[in-house]
Amino acid sequence: MPEKKMTDKQRAFVSGLLKGKNQTQAAIDAGYSKKTARQIGQENLTKPDIARARARYASERDERLGLDEDWTLRNAISGYEGSIAAGDFKAARGFLDLIAKMRGEMAPKEIKHTFAQGFSDELERAKNAE
């Protein structure tokens, strides 16, 4: 029943967050004063009803779109491999960081082509093993 405790502004605030807005912009777009939006946004993030609604809406959206951790990881691997193939090591590093984070690991500080190729080879072996 968290919805009944939330105001229209709070529901709009949650909607803004789920669209990728930061807390201040979500508060402004929800109708809060620009002067107090940052503070209100921070306060709203600490309210249990808002946190539950945010989690529930995000979960419903993810289910509707078929998004889960496996989807994210598969697409991060694909992005990593594409970045390596294109020679875009900066982008590859971002994907590698995401992959490592999702696996509960730390990515190496430096990314070098030889390491990247070895990682790509490992990914390929893992895919073929499935």
C-alpha positions as CSV (number, residue, x, y, z in Angstrom):
1,M,0.0,0.0,0.0
2,P,2.9,2.5,-0.4
3,E,1.1,4.2,-3.3
4,K,-1.7,5.5,-1.0
5,K,0.8,7.2,1.2
6,M,2.6,8.9,-1.6
7,T,1.6,12.3,-3.0
8,D,1.2,13.0,-6.7
9,K,4.5,14.9,-6.6
10,Q,6.3,11.9,-5.0
11,R,4.9,9.6,-7.7
12,A,6.1,12.0,-10.3
13,F,9.5,12.2,-8.5
14,V,9.9,8.4,-8.7
15,S,8.9,8.4,-12.3
16,G,11.6,10.9,-13.0
17,L,14.2,8.8,-11.3
18,L,13.2,5.8,-13.4
19,K,13.7,7.9,-16.5
20,G,17.3,8.4,-15.5
21,K,17.0,11.9,-14.1
22,N,19.0,12.9,-11.0
23,Q,17.2,13.6,-7.8
24,T,17.2,17.4,-8.2
25,Q,15.9,17.3,-11.8
26,A,13.3,14.7,-10.9
27,A,12.1,16.9,-8.0
28,I,11.9,20.0,-10.2
29,D,10.0,18.1,-12.9
30,A,7.7,16.7,-10.3
31,G,6.7,20.2,-9.3
32,Y,8.9,21.0,-6.4
33,S,10.5,24.4,-6.1
34,K,13.8,24.9,-7.8
35,K,15.1,26.4,-4.6
36,T,14.4,23.4,-2.5
37,A,14.6,20.6,-5.2
38,R,18.0,19.3,-4.2
39,Q,17.0,19.0,-0.5
40,I,13.5,17.6,-1.2
41,G,15.1,15.1,-3.7
42,Q,17.5,13.9,-1.0
43,E,14.7,13.7,1.6
44,N,12.5,11.8,-0.8
45,L,15.2,9.2,-1.4
46,T,15.2,8.4,2.4
47,K,11.4,7.8,2.6
48,P,10.6,4.1,2.7
49,D,7.4,4.4,0.7
50,I,9.3,6.1,-2.1
51,A,12.1,3.5,-2.0
52,R,9.6,0.7,-2.2
53,A,7.7,2.3,-5.1
54,R,10.9,2.9,-6.9
55,A,12.0,-0.7,-6.5
56,R,8.6,-2.1,-7.5
57,Y,8.3,0.2,-10.6
58,A,11.8,-0.7,-11.7
59,S,11.2,-4.4,-11.2
60,E,7.9,-4.2,-13.2
61,R,9.6,-2.4,-16.0
62,D,12.5,-4.8,-16.1
63,E,10.1,-7.8,-16.2
64,R,8.0,-6.1,-18.9
65,L,11.1,-5.6,-21.0
66,G,12.8,-8.9,-20.2
67,L,15.7,-7.3,-18.6
68,D,17.8,-9.1,-16.0
69,E,21.4,-9.5,-14.9
70,D,22.0,-12.1,-17.6
71,W,20.7,-9.8,-20.3
72,T,22.9,-7.0,-19.0
73,L,26.0,-9.2,-18.8
74,R,25.5,-10.6,-22.3
75,N,25.2,-7.1,-23.7
76,A,28.2,-5.8,-21.8
77,I,30.2,-8.7,-23.2
78,S,29.0,-7.9,-26.7
79,G,29.9,-4.3,-26.2
80,Y,33.3,-5.2,-24.9
81,E,34.0,-7.4,-27.8
82,G,32.8,-4.8,-30.3
83,S,34.9,-2.2,-28.7
84,I,38.0,-4.4,-28.9
85,A,37.4,-5.2,-32.5
86,A,37.0,-1.5,-33.3
87,G,40.2,-0.6,-31.3
88,D,38.2,1.6,-28.9
89,F,40.0,0.6,-25.7
90,K,38.4,3.4,-23.7
91,A,34.9,2.0,-24.4
92,A,36.3,-1.5,-23.8
93,R,37.5,-0.5,-20.4
94,G,34.0,0.8,-19.5
95,F,32.5,-2.5,-20.5
96,L,35.2,-4.5,-18.7
97,D,34.6,-2.5,-15.5
98,L,30.8,-3.3,-15.8
99,I,31.5,-7.0,-16.4
100,A,33.9,-7.2,-13.4
101,K,31.5,-5.3,-11.2
102,M,28.7,-7.7,-12.1
103,R,30.9,-10.7,-11.3
104,G,32.0,-9.1,-8.0
105,E,35.5,-8.6,-9.2
106,M,37.9,-5.7,-9.7
107,A,38.9,-4.9,-13.3
108,P,42.6,-4.5,-13.9
109,K,43.9,-0.9,-13.7
110,E,45.3,-1.1,-17.2
111,I,43.8,-2.6,-20.3
112,K,46.2,-3.7,-23.0
113,H,45.4,-5.3,-26.3
114,T,47.1,-8.6,-25.3
115,F,45.0,-8.7,-22.1
116,A,41.9,-7.7,-24.0
117,Q,42.4,-10.4,-26.6
118,G,43.0,-13.0,-23.9
119,F,39.8,-11.9,-22.2
120,S,37.9,-12.2,-25.5
121,D,39.4,-15.7,-26.0
122,E,38.2,-16.7,-22.5
123,L,34.7,-15.3,-23.2
124,E,34.6,-17.3,-26.4
125,R,35.7,-20.5,-24.7
126,A,33.0,-19.9,-22.0
127,K,30.3,-19.4,-24.6
128,N,31.3,-22.6,-26.4
129,A,31.2,-24.5,-23.2
130,E,27.6,-23.7,-22.6
